[in-house]
Amino acid sequence: MRVFVTGASGHIASAVIPELVQAGHQAVGLARSDASAAAVQDLGAEVVRGDLDDLDVLRKAAADADGVVHLGFKHDAIASGRFADAVADDLAVVRVFGEALAGTGKALIGIGLTPTGDPRRDAAVHANPRTAVAQEIAGLAERGVRTVLVAVPPVTHSSRDRNGFIPKLIGIARATGVSGFVGDGANRWPAGHTLDVGRLFRLAVEKAPAGSQLHAATEEGVQVREIAEAIGRHLGVPAVSIPAERAAEHFTGFPFAALDLTMSNAATRQLLGWEPVHPGLIADLDNGHYFARN
């Protein structure tokens, strides 16, 4: 298959593209700069130059492909308070993919988690503005697109992770001198190793049925206090509770500290034969690579 990948020089794609190439697929990656293009080529993919605002480029690349893996998002907008704008731009991208793929039965693999009817879980889903994009992707199944949503765990960890939840927490701990968690730290974050997540995307491209909701977490939920304590051990700083009313100030630029979500992978493993094999989050933290960086 010829598979077009957005976000091709990013964290998740660094595992997805090699998985596709090693399985015999032709990967084509979107790149907006010379540096990104070189990184995409190094992963084994053909390069299409452009960015998420180049809707005509995206439309053609999707139409020329047998499937699309949409990993791109304007992540820098979150820290700058423009989350809603980034979501609006992403909706425009998804609608262009819908136009290009409608009636073809080709795959559109996106990131997202749709509501299930469980009030506690759905509260976390609805709190994420990107849920609107996931719902837009899911709706394209009615237009003859093989839509698949992959719920990527909020903590997707490995030595490739440079800008995710864990680097953010480590940076805040270094800046403040404490490794913080909100309240009692009992809230949980699903976690998964980058390489296991990458394999799941490849399986989704190959055989996930239309309308599938996949869960890429290899750990259903790790308590944030346990994560903070592991970070504190490695940095030599105390793990401390941050009162909820002070969380926004302490975790500046990181609005997810109080997120509480669990994610079971049992149905996904059964559907696709996916078997995670890489280290869990605390073991990966204890490997030390997150703390060896400048």
Summary of the structure (lengths in Angstrom):
residues: 294
radius of gyration: 18.7
end to end distance: 39.8
largest distance: 56.8
contacts: 999
relative contact order: 0.13
helix: 46%
strand: 19%
